[in-house]
Amino acid sequence: MVENQNAAGSQYQLTVSPRGKDLLTRTTDQVLNAELEEELPLIEDLIKALDAQALGNDFEPQRIALESLWNFFDALRLARSKGDFVKAREELECSEQGFNRIGQTELRDLSIGIGIYVEAITEIQSQNIGRALKLLREVKEYLQAAGKFSSKFKSLVDFMEPDTLFCAGVEALGTLDFADAKAYIEQASRSAEEVATMYFKEGEPLYCSYQGCAHAYKAYYTLYVALNEFSQFEYDKLAAEQDLTRDAVQAQELLYKGDTENVQVKNLIPLLNTIGQLLEVTRELAKIMQRVFSSTFKPDLGTFMELKQKVHLASESASEAGLQGAVLIKFCNKVSDRVNNLERLAKPSKKDFGKFSGLVACGLFLPLFLIVSLVNFKFSMNLGQQTLVIISLVPALIGGFGFGALKFKSLLFPGATKES
């Protein structure tokens, strides 16, 4: 892997004198030992201070080294703060070519490794999880080949670990391997917590960002499992869950305290709001389904409008994250279809009610007949049996069939016409 890159770039390599190599070492060490976010101003100052006359043949290697370093650190800035991974990838390719020309193979491998990491993040955003996982594993090889510079970027390997494990978990979910998925995602969550406590102080923005990601991983897994349980008709299990949205809520709270200038964090907040809303809707739908299946009459439930509103809000939140929210928007559309279909099926219809109308009418007829017969006997009204039956049957039919009782008019009153 590294050897091929050397061969490909050998035709562009410059000859660097021993003095030039010593200057390159001192320059790169000075830049790489600078404080975070102070690298770019330092490089700009060093470029301005270059003296072509004093350096002679060593000027060009120095210029290429500083420009390559500038491209490298500007790419990190673009990826970290702006979320412009395409531009960051382009700048890393420039730094890779520059370092290769002056024989700085370790810095070249460092540029390749960071470039692959940026590409992996892009693949994650495009939902190409398998490709992203492969790239993340390659990154470690290049960073380990970066020699003395790998120690400075060891933290990056640690920072990548939660993403790598999470991608493995998502890939397992894609094959419905919930056991492996749970193991990977729990490891990803623990890894994010370890990064937070190892590299940052409690309460710092990046500490909160990684702690938030730890809960975000779990929230994603919870959503996937909840939707699967719903599709498997495990309504009782879902309805009994009291803390279904806990991780989504905690993740949002922590990320709001985190590095909100980071584009990935900024996009993750509305996605978690979507996940929380979908989990609430799924749990409420499970409760409704329990009631539907346990009722003789289908209930006319008044909660559908609220559920539709939650699904709408969830979809709106997902859309704020751009391409990253595409999958969750599809989830929202699926859940919306479920709500609409359930509302349609749960409404009592005339046909449903008609199935029981005869039983209701029969139930009313007997006590009415007994009461009317008792009154006829008590007050000596001398009503005939047919009249007693009709007097008792009419209110019983109205009670059972409502206005539908009119269809029995010709049976009860054979001499009556439609006009009458």
C-alpha positions as CSV (number, residue, x, y, z in Angstrom):
1,M,0.0,0.0,0.0
2,V,2.7,2.5,1.1
3,E,5.3,1.1,-1.4
4,N,2.9,1.6,-4.4
5,Q,2.4,5.2,-3.4
6,N,6.2,5.8,-3.4
7,A,6.6,4.2,-6.8
8,A,3.8,6.3,-8.2
9,G,5.3,9.6,-7.0
10,S,9.0,8.9,-7.6
11,Q,9.1,10.7,-10.9
12,Y,8.1,14.0,-9.1
13,Q,10.7,13.7,-6.3
14,L,13.2,16.5,-5.8
15,T,16.8,16.0,-4.7
16,V,17.2,17.4,-1.2
17,S,20.6,18.2,0.2
18,P,21.6,17.1,3.7
19,R,21.2,20.8,4.9
20,G,17.8,20.9,3.3
21,K,16.7,17.7,5.0
22,D,17.8,19.1,8.3
23,L,15.8,22.3,7.6
24,L,12.7,20.2,6.7
25,T,13.0,18.2,9.9
26,R,13.2,21.4,12.0
27,T,10.3,23.1,10.1
28,T,7.9,20.1,10.3
29,D,8.7,19.6,14.0
30,Q,8.1,23.2,14.8
31,V,4.7,23.2,13.0
32,L,3.6,19.8,14.4
33,N,4.5,20.8,18.0
34,A,2.4,24.0,17.8
35,E,-0.8,24.3,19.8
36,L,-4.1,23.3,18.3
37,E,-5.4,25.8,15.8
38,E,-2.2,27.8,15.9
39,E,-0.6,25.8,13.1
40,L,-2.0,27.8,10.1
41,P,-0.9,31.2,11.4
42,L,2.6,29.8,12.1
43,I,2.9,28.3,8.7
44,E,1.9,31.5,7.0
45,D,4.6,33.4,9.0
46,L,7.2,30.8,8.0
47,I,6.2,31.1,4.3
48,K,6.6,34.9,4.5
49,A,10.0,34.5,6.1
50,L,11.4,32.2,3.4
51,D,14.5,33.7,1.8
52,A,15.1,32.3,-1.7
53,Q,18.6,33.8,-1.9
54,A,19.8,32.5,1.4
55,L,18.3,29.1,0.9
56,G,19.5,28.6,-2.7
57,N,18.6,25.1,-3.9
58,D,16.9,24.3,-0.5
59,F,14.3,27.0,-1.1
60,E,12.0,24.9,-3.3
61,P,11.8,21.9,-0.9
62,Q,11.1,24.3,2.0
63,R,8.3,26.0,0.1
64,I,6.7,22.7,-0.9
65,A,7.0,21.4,2.7
66,L,5.3,24.5,4.1
67,E,2.5,24.6,1.5
68,S,1.9,20.9,2.0
69,L,1.7,21.5,5.8
70,W,-0.7,24.4,5.2
71,N,-2.9,22.2,3.0
72,F,-2.9,19.4,5.6
73,F,-3.9,21.6,8.6
74,D,-6.4,23.6,6.5
75,A,-8.0,20.3,5.5
76,L,-8.4,19.4,9.2
77,R,-10.0,22.8,9.8
78,L,-12.4,22.3,6.9
79,A,-13.4,18.8,8.0
80,R,-13.7,19.7,11.7
81,S,-15.4,23.1,11.7
82,K,-17.0,23.4,8.3
83,G,-17.9,19.9,7.4
84,D,-16.6,20.5,3.9
85,F,-15.2,17.0,3.4
86,V,-14.9,17.3,-0.4
87,K,-12.6,20.3,-0.2
88,A,-10.7,18.7,2.7
89,R,-10.1,15.6,0.6
90,E,-8.7,17.8,-2.2
91,E,-6.3,19.6,0.1
92,L,-5.1,16.4,1.6
93,E,-4.3,15.0,-1.9
94,C,-2.3,18.1,-2.5
95,S,-0.4,17.7,0.7
96,E,0.2,14.0,0.0
97,Q,1.7,14.9,-3.5
98,G,3.8,17.7,-2.0
99,F,5.3,15.5,0.8
100,N,6.0,12.8,-1.7
101,R,8.0,15.1,-4.0
102,I,10.4,16.0,-1.2
103,G,10.7,12.5,0.2
104,Q,8.7,13.1,3.4
105,T,7.1,9.6,3.3
106,E,5.9,9.6,6.9
107,L,4.0,12.9,6.4
108,R,2.8,11.6,3.1
109,D,1.3,8.5,4.8
110,L,-0.2,10.7,7.4
111,S,-1.9,12.8,4.7
112,I,-3.2,9.6,3.0
113,G,-4.5,8.2,6.3
114,I,-6.4,11.4,7.2
115,G,-7.7,11.6,3.6
116,I,-9.1,8.1,3.9
117,Y,-10.7,9.1,7.2
118,V,-12.4,12.1,5.6
119,E,-13.6,9.8,2.8
120,A,-15.0,7.3,5.3
121,I,-17.0,10.1,7.0
122,T,-18.4,11.0,3.6
123,E,-19.4,7.4,3.0
124,I,-21.1,7.3,6.5
125,Q,-23.2,10.4,5.5
126,S,-24.1,8.7,2.3
127,Q,-25.2,5.5,4.2
128,N,-22.5,3.4,2.5
129,I,-21.7,1.7,5.8
130,G,-19.8,-1.3,4.4
131,R,-17.5,0.9,2.4
132,A,-17.0,3.3,5.4
133,L,-16.1,0.5,7.7
134,K,-13.5,-0.8,5.2
135,L,-12.0,2.7,4.9
136,L,-11.8,3.2,8.7
137,R,-9.9,0.0,9.1
138,E,-7.4,1.2,6.4
139,V,-6.8,4.5,8.2
140,K,-5.1,2.8,11.1
141,E,-2.6,1.1,8.8
142,Y,-1.5,4.5,7.3
143,L,-1.4,6.3,10.6
144,Q,0.8,3.5,12.1
145,A,3.1,3.9,9.0
146,A,3.5,7.6,9.8
147,G,6.4,6.9,12.2
148,K,7.2,9.6,14.7
149,F,4.2,11.6,13.6
150,S,1.8,8.8,14.4
151,S,2.1,9.6,18.2
152,K,0.8,13.1,17.7
153,F,-2.2,11.7,15.9
154,K,-2.7,8.7,18.1
155,S,-5.7,10.6,19.5
156,L,-7.3,10.5,16.0
157,V,-7.1,6.7,16.1
158,D,-8.9,6.7,19.4
159,F,-11.4,9.2,18.1
160,M,-12.1,7.0,15.2
161,E,-12.8,3.9,17.3
162,P,-16.4,4.8,18.3
163,D,-17.3,5.5,14.6
164,T,-15.7,2.3,13.5
165,L,-17.6,0.2,16.0
166,F,-20.8,2.0,15.3
167,C,-20.5,1.4,11.6
168,A,-19.9,-2.3,12.3
169,G,-23.1,-2.3,14.5
170,V,-25.1,-0.6,11.7
171,E,-23.9,-3.1,9.2
172,A,-25.0,-5.9,11.5
173,L,-28.4,-4.3,11.8
174,G,-28.7,-4.3,8.1
175,T,-28.5,-8.1,8.1
176,L,-30.9,-8.2,11.1
177,D,-28.1,-9.6,13.3
178,F,-29.3,-7.9,16.5
179,A,-27.0,-9.8,18.8
180,D,-23.8,-8.6,17.0
181,A,-25.3,-5.2,16.5
182,K,-26.0,-4.7,20.2
183,A,-22.5,-5.8,21.1
184,Y,-20.8,-3.5,18.6
185,I,-23.0,-0.5,19.5
186,E,-22.4,-1.0,23.2
187,Q,-18.7,-1.1,22.5
188,A,-19.0,2.1,20.4
189,S,-20.8,3.8,23.3
190,R,-18.1,2.7,25.8
191,S,-15.4,3.8,23.4
192,A,-16.9,7.3,23.1
193,E,-17.2,7.6,26.9
194,E,-13.5,6.6,27.2
195,V,-12.4,9.2,24.6
196,A,-14.4,11.8,26.6
197,T,-12.8,11.0,29.9
198,M,-9.3,10.3,28.5
199,Y,-8.8,13.5,26.4
200,F,-11.1,16.1,27.9
201,K,-12.1,17.6,31.2
202,E,-15.7,17.0,32.5
203,G,-17.9,19.8,31.2
204,E,-15.7,20.9,28.3
205,P,-17.5,21.1,24.9
206,L,-15.7,18.1,23.4
207,Y,-16.3,16.1,26.6
208,C,-20.0,16.7,26.2
209,S,-19.8,16.0,22.4
210,Y,-18.4,12.5,22.9
211,Q,-20.6,11.7,25.9
212,G,-23.6,12.8,23.7
213,C,-22.4,10.5,20.9
214,A,-22.3,7.6,23.3
215,H,-26.0,8.0,24.0
216,A,-26.7,8.8,20.3
217,Y,-25.4,5.4,19.3
218,K,-27.7,3.7,21.8
219,A,-30.7,5.8,20.7
220,Y,-30.2,4.7,17.0
221,Y,-30.1,1.1,18.1
222,T,-33.2,1.5,20.3
223,L,-35.1,3.0,17.3
224,Y,-34.2,0.1,15.0
225,V,-35.2,-2.5,17.6
226,A,-38.5,-0.7,18.4
227,L,-39.5,-0.6,14.7
228,N,-38.6,-4.2,14.4
229,E,-40.6,-5.2,17.5
230,F,-43.6,-3.2,16.1
231,S,-43.4,-5.0,12.8
232,Q,-43.3,-8.3,14.8
233,F,-46.5,-7.4,16.7
234,E,-44.7,-7.2,20.1
235,Y,-47.0,-4.4,21.1
236,D,-47.1,-5.4,24.8
237,K,-43.3,-5.2,25.1
238,L,-43.2,-1.8,23.4
239,A,-46.1,-0.3,25.4
240,A,-44.5,-1.4,28.7
241,E,-41.2,0.5,27.9
242,Q,-40.9,3.6,30.2
243,D,-37.5,4.8,29.1
244,L,-37.6,4.3,25.3
245,T,-36.5,7.9,24.6
246,R,-34.0,8.2,27.4
247,D,-30.9,8.0,25.3
248,A,-32.2,10.3,22.6
249,V,-33.1,12.9,25.2
250,Q,-29.8,12.6,27.1
251,A,-27.8,12.7,23.8
252,Q,-29.5,16.0,22.8
253,E,-28.9,17.6,26.2
254,L,-25.2,16.7,26.1
255,L,-24.7,17.8,22.4
256,Y,-26.3,21.2,23.1
257,K,-23.4,21.7,25.6
258,G,-20.9,20.2,23.1
259,D,-19.0,21.6,20.2
260,T,-21.9,23.0,18.3
261,E,-19.6,24.6,15.8
262,N,-18.8,21.1,14.5
263,V,-21.0,20.4,11.6
264,Q,-21.4,16.7,12.5
265,V,-22.6,17.6,16.0
266,K,-24.9,20.3,14.6
267,N,-26.5,17.8,12.3
268,L,-26.8,15.1,14.9
269,I,-29.0,17.2,17.2
270,P,-32.0,17.4,14.9
271,L,-31.5,13.7,13.9
272,L,-31.8,12.8,17.6
273,N,-35.0,14.9,17.9
274,T,-36.3,12.8,15.0
275,I,-35.4,9.6,16.7
276,G,-37.0,10.7,19.9
277,Q,-40.3,11.6,18.2
278,L,-40.4,8.4,16.2
279,L,-39.8,6.4,19.4
280,E,-42.7,8.2,21.1
281,V,-45.0,7.6,18.2
282,T,-44.1,3.9,17.9
283,R,-44.8,3.4,21.6
284,E,-48.2,5.1,21.4
285,L,-49.1,3.1,18.3
286,A,-48.2,0.0,20.2
287,K,-50.6,1.0,23.0
288,I,-53.3,1.7,20.5
289,M,-52.8,-1.7,18.9
290,Q,-53.1,-3.3,22.3
291,R,-56.4,-1.6,22.8
292,V,-57.6,-2.5,19.3
293,F,-56.8,-6.2,19.8
294,S,-58.3,-6.3,23.3
295,S,-61.6,-4.6,22.4
296,T,-64.8,-6.1,21.1
297,F,-65.7,-2.8,19.4
298,K,-62.9,-1.0,17.7
299,P,-62.2,2.2,19.6
300,D,-62.6,5.6,18.0
301,L,-59.3,6.9,19.4
302,G,-58.7,10.6,19.6
303,T,-54.8,10.5,19.7
304,F,-54.2,10.2,16.0
305,M,-53.9,13.9,15.3
306,E,-51.2,14.2,18.0
307,L,-49.3,11.3,16.6
308,K,-49.5,12.8,13.1
309,Q,-48.1,16.0,14.4
310,K,-45.2,14.2,16.1
311,V,-44.3,12.4,12.9
312,H,-44.4,15.6,11.0
313,L,-42.1,17.3,13.5
314,A,-39.8,14.3,13.4
315,S,-39.6,14.6,9.6
316,E,-39.0,18.3,9.7
317,S,-36.1,17.8,12.2
318,A,-34.5,15.1,10.0
319,S,-34.7,17.4,7.0
320,E,-32.5,20.0,8.8
321,A,-29.6,17.5,8.7
322,G,-29.6,17.4,4.9
323,L,-28.4,14.1,3.3
324,Q,-27.7,12.6,6.7
325,G,-31.4,12.7,7.5
326,A,-32.6,11.0,4.3
327,V,-32.9,7.5,5.9
328,L,-34.8,8.9,8.9
329,I,-37.2,10.8,6.6
330,K,-38.0,7.5,5.0
331,F,-38.6,6.0,8.4
332,C,-41.0,8.9,9.2
333,N,-42.9,8.3,5.9
334,K,-43.3,4.6,6.9
335,V,-44.5,5.5,10.4
336,S,-46.9,8.1,8.9
337,D,-48.4,5.4,6.7
338,R,-48.8,3.1,9.7
339,V,-50.6,5.9,11.6
340,N,-53.0,6.6,8.7
341,N,-53.8,2.9,8.2
342,L,-54.3,2.3,11.8
343,E,-56.6,5.3,12.0
344,R,-58.6,4.0,9.1
345,L,-58.9,0.5,10.6
346,A,-59.6,1.6,14.1
347,K,-62.6,3.7,13.3
348,P,-65.9,1.9,14.0
349,S,-67.9,1.5,10.7
350,K,-71.5,0.9,10.0
351,K,-70.7,-2.6,8.9
352,D,-68.8,-3.3,12.1
353,F,-71.7,-2.0,14.2
354,G,-74.3,-4.0,12.1
355,K,-72.6,-7.2,13.1
356,F,-73.9,-6.6,16.7
357,S,-77.1,-4.8,16.0
358,G,-79.2,-7.9,16.0
359,L,-77.8,-9.0,19.3
360,V,-78.5,-5.6,20.8
361,A,-82.1,-5.6,19.4
362,C,-82.7,-9.1,20.8
363,G,-81.3,-8.0,24.2
364,L,-83.7,-5.0,24.3
365,F,-86.8,-6.9,23.1
366,L,-87.1,-9.4,25.9
367,P,-87.3,-6.8,28.8
368,L,-89.5,-4.5,26.7
369,F,-91.9,-7.4,26.0
370,L,-92.1,-8.3,29.6
371,I,-92.7,-4.7,30.7
372,V,-95.4,-4.1,28.0
373,S,-97.1,-7.4,28.9
374,L,-97.1,-6.5,32.6
375,V,-98.6,-3.1,31.9
376,N,-101.3,-4.6,29.6
377,F,-102.2,-7.1,32.3
378,K,-102.1,-4.6,35.2
379,F,-104.3,-2.0,33.5
380,S,-106.5,-4.4,31.6
381,M,-105.7,-2.8,28.2
382,N,-106.7,-6.1,26.3
383,L,-104.0,-5.7,23.7
384,G,-103.6,-8.6,21.3
385,Q,-100.4,-10.7,21.2
386,Q,-99.4,-9.3,17.8
387,T,-99.8,-5.7,19.0
388,L,-97.7,-6.5,22.1
389,V,-94.9,-7.9,20.0
390,I,-95.0,-4.9,17.6
391,I,-95.0,-2.4,20.5
392,S,-92.0,-4.1,22.1
393,L,-90.2,-4.8,18.9
394,V,-90.2,-1.3,17.4
395,P,-88.1,0.4,20.2
396,A,-85.9,-2.7,20.4
397,L,-85.1,-2.4,16.7
398,I,-84.5,1.3,17.0
399,G,-82.1,0.7,19.9
400,G,-80.2,-1.9,17.9
401,F,-80.2,-0.5,14.4
402,G,-81.0,3.2,14.8
403,F,-82.3,4.7,11.6
404,G,-81.6,1.3,10.0
405,A,-84.7,0.0,11.7
406,L,-86.7,1.6,8.9
407,K,-85.8,-1.3,6.7
408,F,-88.1,-3.5,8.9
409,K,-91.1,-1.1,8.3
410,S,-92.7,-3.3,5.6
411,L,-92.3,-6.4,7.8
412,L,-93.9,-4.9,10.8
413,F,-96.6,-2.9,8.9
414,P,-97.3,-4.9,5.8
415,G,-100.1,-2.5,4.7
416,A,-97.9,0.6,4.9
417,T,-96.6,2.2,1.6
418,K,-93.3,4.0,1.0
419,E,-95.2,7.3,0.9
420,S,-96.7,6.8,4.3
